[in-house]
Amino acid sequence: MKSIRTIIITLMLMVPASVYGLTAYEIEAAGNDEKFVIDGDLYVAQSYCLGWDEGDRVIFIDGTPGVCVTATLYNMDREEKCDVWCE
């Protein structure tokens, strides 16, 4: 059974991010499914974010862009999430 958090996140993602005040960011550069430049900051996957590429749109569902140690990103184009370290 899905957790309440998963259900809420799923419902939130069905509505445009702007309705909730979430900002969508474009991946500016991607390397080896593990390093991403988003809004000028480098993020490193805790494992791998397979298939994530330059131009994909992401939102931060946990953590704050540019001011975090770790974050969870949701790729709006691939409909997947990935945990990253903020560098």
Secondary structure, 3 states (H helix, E strand, C coil): CCCHHHHHHHHHHHCCHHHHCCCCEEEEEEECCCEEEECCEEEEECCCCCCCCCCCEEEEEECCCCCCCEEEEEECCCCEEEEEEEC
